[in-house]
Amino acid sequence: MLAGRWRLEGRRWQRAEPAVVLRALYDYAYRAEDGRHVAMAAGERFLLLHKANEDWWQVRRASEPRWARPFFVPATYVAEVEPGDTGRWSPLAPSQPA
């Protein structure tokens, strides 16, 4: 089943807490066991569905519908997006002046 807390509202299950949004830090591509070519680009956003283990997380692209087929990404290649993050990413290190 999907990770997180769920509650029944009427006849539908709803996530009880906000979904965890991830942002890809690097480009990455691989061929899945079923033969699919899976690729992600730096900056792309995903919804976390399940932390399979500490190395691989199951995700779905944030831009795709709920019924889209999920896939796995390496956990070290993604970072959680803070709730107030506007999506801007600066190439400057935090210690460098703008």
N, C-alpha and C positions, 0 to 999 in steps of 0.2 A: 504494500500500500504506500501511498505518498507520505512523506515525512511531515511533521507538524501536527498541530491540533486542529480538529475538525468538529463542526457542530451541525446538527440537523435542523434546517430551517424549512418548515413545510415538508415538501417531498424532495428537497435537494440538500446535499451536503455542501457546506460553505467552510472555507478556511477560517478558523477562529482568530488567527493572528495574521498580520500582513505577510505576504510572500517575500522570500529572501531573493533579492535581485543581485546578480553577479555581473561583473564586467571582465571581459577577456583582457589580459595584460599583454599577451603575445599572440602572434599568428601560430596556428597549429593545424596539422592535417594528419589523418590516418585512415586506414582501411579497416572497417569493423569486421567482426567474425562472420557476419551475414553477407559480406561483400560490398556493403555501402561505403562510399567515400564520404567521410565526415571532415568538415573543415570549419575553423573559426578564425575570425580576423580580430586583431587588437582593437579594443574599444567596443566590440559587439556586446550586447546585453542578453542575459539569460535569466530564466526563473529556475531556482533550485528546487528539484523534485525530491531527491533522495541522496544522502551521503552514503554511497555504497561501501566505501572504506575510506581510509585517510588519504588515499592516492587518487581515487576516481569518484567523481560526483555525477549523478544523473541530472540532466538539465533539459530545458526546452527553450528555444529562442523566444525572447519576450515579444517579438513581432509576429509570432506564429499563433494560430488558433489553438485552443485547448486540446483538440484531438490530434494535433501534429505529433509525429513519432519522436519520442525523446531519444537522447543519445548521451554518451559519457564524455566528460572533459577531464583533463588532469587537474587536480585540485590546486597544484602550485602555479597553474597558468591563469587562474581567475582570482578575483578579489571581491568581497562583499561591498555593495554600494550602500553608503550611509543614506538614511531616509531623506535628508535634506540636500543630497548631492544633485546638482543640476546637470551632471554629465560632462562638465568641462574637465579637461585633463591637461595639465601644464607640463611641458617637457623639462621645465626648470626644476632643479632639486629644491626642497623646501628652504634650504639655507642660502640659496642664491637670491639676490635682489631682483625684482621684476624689471 
